[in-house]
């Protein structure tokens, strides 16, 4: 699933109920956050 906030605006922000789009976005964002948390930061000094 692509995290396209623009085309999923209604399901994410205007629909106050839990729905499949919100669940999918939440899962994908949590996965991405876990990946980034476990990836060491790279500092580039130019």
Secondary structure, 3 states (H helix, E strand, C coil): CCCCCCCCHHHHHHCCCCCHHHHHHHHHHHHHHHHHHHCCCCCCCC
